């Protein structure tokens, strides 16, 4: 028996919580002007320096254009890791497209659910194969092989984005979930031709990022900082946008990428602002954002383009579906003759037992 100890009924961590909040508050109120160029959510080519975004960059108020007769396609994908064996994975993903016009979804299409089992060596080969199937060359190796499911989903999304741009008529919109810029494992040779096709066809290609990693200054979230500034300058109930990247039609000429990056709030009562990427067909920024605002007034998703919300519902992998898939996978293991004890060891995560 140990002596001299004291019984601690409830740990007092209030001062530590307060200290953490004080430190983060200082970071969030940083007054720098630099917008970083993170590799997993770039705003410019990889070799580019961080952008300087002065506090006098214009915040432009928006009108709302219902755009009668204009069709908008929306593309998204859903993915999940069903089984993480550390050296092997069972993954699931799919992508889909909806077409929306005059406040009605007129067509929707979803890929069959893809289920794949991959070892570490399989994942490397599957990544290379997927890029080859898309007609591009691998530029780097996957650092986290368990992330191959996200790359495969994104490749499916970009295939559908290209198909939507090919099908869209001049003046129509193609919306995608996330950034329009190539990420760490999507080569520019895959993404840029879709931008060029949209420009050639006069189609507005728009990406909306729900949770942006972009930073203003050292650590302050860019979207939060821009929103606070907009509330002070144009009011808390205004619709607005702010351009982050340079004007491609400005005096310095086209940038390396034609995709422009903005921060925008698309509904006067919307709780969120978003990073919005745009490859503009024939519309000016003011015209494009007025149309986006006209698509973002559904009360269930206020401030977010409804077609993207609808396609997310079409392709997402909700918890009940994942539970069914894992149950079916377990039953399939048993039919294949794998002992039930081994099945349990493979499919259980001991962290869940410890955290219960």
C-alpha positions in Angstrom: 0.0 0.0 0.0 1.3 3.4 -0.9 1.3 6.1 1.8 1.3 9.8 1.7 -0.8 10.2 -1.4 -4.0 12.3 -1.7 -7.2 11.3 -3.3 -8.0 13.5 -6.3 -11.8 13.4 -6.8 -11.9 15.8 -9.8 -8.9 17.1 -11.7 -8.8 20.9 -11.8 -7.6 21.9 -15.3 -9.4 25.3 -15.5 -6.1 27.3 -15.6 -4.8 25.1 -18.4 -7.9 25.6 -20.5 -7.7 29.3 -19.9 -4.1 29.4 -20.9 -4.8 27.5 -24.1 -7.7 29.9 -24.9 -5.5 32.9 -24.3 -2.7 31.6 -26.6 -5.1 30.8 -29.4 -6.9 34.1 -29.1 -3.6 35.9 -29.7 -3.0 33.7 -32.8 -6.5 34.4 -34.1 -6.1 38.1 -33.8 -2.8 38.2 -35.6 -2.6 41.3 -37.8 -0.3 40.0 -40.6 -1.2 40.2 -44.3 0.4 37.0 -45.6 -1.8 34.3 -47.1 0.1 31.0 -47.0 0.1 28.5 -49.9 -0.3 25.1 -48.1 0.5 22.1 -50.2 -2.8 20.4 -49.3 -4.9 23.4 -50.2 -2.9 25.6 -52.6 -3.8 29.0 -53.9 -1.0 29.1 -56.4 1.6 26.8 -58.0 3.9 25.0 -55.5 6.9 27.2 -56.0 5.0 30.4 -55.5 5.7 32.6 -52.5 2.9 33.4 -50.0 0.4 36.0 -51.2 0.2 39.4 -49.6 -3.4 40.4 -48.9 -3.6 44.0 -47.7 -6.4 45.1 -45.4 -7.7 47.5 -48.1 -8.4 44.7 -50.6 -12.0 45.3 -51.7 -14.9 43.6 -50.1 -17.6 43.6 -52.8 -21.3 43.4 -51.9 -23.5 41.1 -53.9 -26.8 41.2 -55.6 -28.9 38.0 -56.0 -29.6 36.6 -59.5 -32.1 33.7 -59.7 -30.7 33.0 -63.2 -33.9 31.7 -64.7 -33.2 28.9 -67.3 -29.6 28.5 -66.3 -28.5 25.0 -65.6 -25.9 24.2 -62.8 -24.2 20.8 -62.5 -22.8 19.8 -59.2 -20.1 17.1 -58.6 -19.1 15.5 -55.3 -17.9 12.2 -53.9 -18.0 10.2 -50.7 -15.4 7.8 -49.3 -14.5 5.8 -46.2 -12.0 3.3 -44.8 -14.0 0.2 -43.8 -11.1 -1.7 -42.3 -7.7 -0.4 -41.3 -5.2 -3.2 -40.8 -2.3 -0.8 -40.9 -0.6 -2.9 -43.6 -3.9 -3.3 -45.6 -7.2 -1.5 -46.0 -10.7 -2.1 -47.2 -12.0 1.1 -48.7 -15.3 2.3 -50.2 -15.9 5.3 -52.4 -18.2 6.7 -55.1 -18.9 10.0 -57.0 -22.0 11.5 -58.5 -23.4 14.4 -60.5 -26.7 16.3 -60.3 -28.1 18.8 -62.8 -30.2 21.6 -61.3 -32.3 24.3 -63.1 -35.0 26.8 -61.9 -34.8 25.4 -58.3 -35.5 21.8 -59.4 -33.0 18.9 -59.7 -33.7 17.7 -63.2 -31.2 14.8 -63.4 -28.9 12.8 -61.0 -26.4 10.1 -61.6 -24.2 8.2 -59.1 -21.4 5.7 -59.6 -21.9 2.2 -58.2 -20.2 1.9 -54.8 -16.6 0.9 -55.3 -15.2 -1.6 -52.7 -11.5 -2.4 -52.8 -9.0 -4.3 -50.6 -5.5 -3.0 -50.8 -2.2 -3.9 -49.2 0.6 -1.3 -49.0 2.1 -2.4 -52.2 -1.4 -2.6 -53.8 -2.0 1.0 -52.8 1.1 2.3 -54.6 0.2 0.4 -57.7 -3.5 1.4 -57.5 -2.5 5.1 -57.3 -0.2 4.8 -60.3 -2.9 2.9 -62.2 -5.6 5.5 -61.4 -3.4 8.3 -62.7 -2.5 6.4 -65.8 -6.2 5.7 -66.5 -6.8 9.5 -66.2 -4.0 10.0 -68.8 -1.5 11.7 -66.5 1.9 10.8 -65.1 2.5 10.3 -61.3 4.7 13.2 -60.0 5.2 11.9 -56.4 4.5 8.9 -54.2 1.7 8.8 -51.7 3.1 9.6 -48.3 0.2 8.1 -46.4 -0.9 5.0 -48.2 -4.1 4.8 -46.2 -5.1 8.1 -47.9 -5.4 6.3 -51.3 -9.2 6.2 -50.8 -9.3 10.0 -50.8 -7.2 10.2 -54.0 -9.3 7.6 -55.8 -12.4 9.5 -54.8 -11.0 12.8 -56.0 -10.0 11.3 -59.3 -13.5 10.0 -59.8 -14.8 13.5 -59.0 -12.5 15.2 -61.5 -13.5 12.7 -64.2 -17.1 13.7 -63.5 -16.2 17.4 -63.5 -14.7 17.1 -66.9 -17.7 15.2 -68.2 -20.0 17.9 -66.8 -18.0 20.7 -68.5 -18.1 18.8 -71.8 -21.9 18.4 -71.5 -22.6 22.0 -70.2 -23.6 24.7 -72.6 -22.0 28.1 -72.7 -23.2 30.2 -69.7 -24.0 27.2 -67.5 -22.2 26.3 -64.3 -20.3 23.3 -63.0 -19.9 23.2 -59.2 -17.5 20.9 -57.4 -16.9 20.3 -53.8 -13.5 21.6 -52.7 -10.7 23.5 -54.3 -10.1 23.7 -58.1 -6.4 23.6 -57.6 -4.2 20.5 -57.8 -3.4 19.2 -54.4 -0.4 17.3 -53.2 -1.2 14.1 -55.1 -3.4 15.4 -58.0 -1.0 16.6 -60.8 -1.6 19.9 -62.5 -1.7 18.0 -65.8 -5.0 16.4 -64.6 -6.7 19.6 -63.3 -5.5 22.4 -65.6 -7.0 20.8 -68.8 -10.4 20.9 -67.1 -9.9 24.6 -66.4 -8.9 25.2 -70.0 -11.9 23.3 -71.3 -14.3 25.4 -69.1 -12.7 28.6 -70.5 -13.0 27.3 -74.1 -16.6 26.4 -73.7 -17.6 29.5 -71.8 -18.7 27.5 -68.7 -18.2 28.7 -65.1 -16.3 26.1 -63.2 -16.6 26.8 -59.4 -15.2 25.0 -56.4 -16.6 25.6 -52.8 -14.4 24.5 -49.9 -16.5 23.9 -46.8 -13.6 23.9 -44.3 -10.6 25.9 -45.6 -7.1 25.6 -44.2 -6.0 28.9 -45.6 -4.3 31.3 -43.1 -4.0 35.0 -43.0 -0.9 36.2 -41.3 0.7 33.5 -39.2 -2.1 31.3 -37.9 -5.5 33.2 -38.2 -8.0 31.3 -40.4 -8.4 33.4 -43.5 -12.2 32.9 -43.8 -12.8 33.9 -40.2 -10.6 37.1 -40.6 -12.2 38.2 -43.8 -15.7 37.6 -42.4 -15.0 39.7 -39.3 -13.6 42.5 -41.5 -16.6 42.3 -43.8 -19.0 42.6 -40.9 -17.3 45.7 -39.8 -17.1 47.3 -43.2 -20.4 46.3 -45.0 -22.5 45.0 -42.1 -23.4 41.7 -40.6 -26.3 41.0 -43.0 -24.5 41.7 -46.3 -23.6 39.2 -49.0 -20.0 39.8 -50.3 -16.9 38.4 -51.8 -13.2 39.3 -51.5 -10.6 38.2 -54.1 -7.6 36.5 -52.7 -5.5 35.9 -55.8 -4.7 38.5 -58.5 -7.1 39.4 -61.3 -6.3 37.2 -64.3 -7.3 40.0 -66.6 -5.2 42.6 -64.7 -2.2 44.6 -65.8 0.3 41.8 -64.9 -1.3 39.3 -67.2 -2.7 35.8 -66.6 -1.2 34.0 -63.6 0.1 30.5 -63.8 -3.3 29.1 -63.1 -6.6 30.6 -64.4 -8.4 29.5 -61.3 -9.1 32.5 -59.0 -9.5 32.2 -55.2 -12.1 34.2 -53.3 -13.7 34.3 -49.8 -17.5 34.8 -50.1 -20.6 34.9 -48.0 -23.6 34.0 -50.2 -26.6 34.6 -48.0 -27.4 37.6 -45.8 -28.4 35.3 -42.8 -25.9 32.6 -43.6 -23.8 31.4 -40.7 -20.8 30.6 -42.9 -18.5 32.1 -45.4 -16.4 29.9 -47.8 -13.4 29.7 -49.9 -14.6 29.8 -53.5 -12.5 29.0 -56.5 -13.6 30.1 -59.9 -12.6 29.5 -63.5 -14.9 32.1 -65.1 -16.4 31.5 -68.5 -18.0 34.8 -69.7 -19.4 36.2 -66.4 -17.7 38.9 -64.4 -17.0 38.1 -60.7 -20.0 40.2 -59.7 -22.3 38.3 -62.1 -21.0 34.9 -61.1 -21.4 35.5 -57.4 -24.9 36.9 -57.9 -25.8 33.6 -59.5 -24.1 31.6 -56.7 -26.1 33.7 -54.2 -29.3 32.8 -56.1 -28.5 29.1 -55.6 -27.7 29.5 -51.9 -31.0 30.4 -50.3 -32.4 27.0 -49.3 -33.2 27.4 -45.6 -31.7 24.0 -44.7 -28.3 24.9 -46.2 -28.5 28.7 -46.1 -25.4 30.3 -47.7 -24.2 27.1 -49.4 -25.1 26.3 -53.1 -28.1 24.0 -52.9 -26.9 21.8 -55.9 -23.7 20.9 -53.9 -25.8 20.1 -50.8 -28.0 17.8 -53.0 -25.2 16.0 -54.6 -23.5 15.5 -51.2 -26.6 13.7 -50.0 -26.5 11.6 -53.1 -22.9 10.3 -52.7 -22.2 10.4 -49.0 -21.6 7.3 -47.0 -23.7 7.7 -43.9 -23.0 5.9 -40.7 -25.8 3.3 -41.1 -24.4 2.4 -44.6 -20.9 1.9 -43.2 -22.3 -0.2 -40.4 -24.1 -2.4 -42.9 -20.9 -2.7 -45.0 -18.8 -3.7 -42.1 -21.4 -6.2 -40.9 -21.6 -7.7 -44.4 -17.8 -7.8 -44.7 -17.6 -9.7 -41.4 -20.2 -12.2 -42.7 -18.2 -12.6 -45.9 -15.0 -13.3 -43.9 -16.8 -16.1 -42.1 -18.2 -17.6 -45.4 -14.6 -17.6 -46.7 -13.6 -19.8 -43.8 -11.7 -17.3 -41.7 -12.1 -18.2 -38.0 -14.4 -15.9 -36.1 -11.6 -15.1 -33.6 -9.4 -13.9 -36.4 -12.3 -11.9 -37.9 -12.7 -10.1 -34.6 -9.0 -9.4 -34.3 -9.0 -8.0 -37.8 -12.1 -5.9 -37.6 -11.9 -4.6 -34.0 -10.0 -1.4 -33.1 -8.6 -1.7 -29.6 -8.6 2.1 -29.3 -12.4 1.9 -29.2 -12.2 -0.6 -26.3 -9.9 1.7 -24.4 -12.0 4.8 -25.1 -15.3 3.2 -24.2 
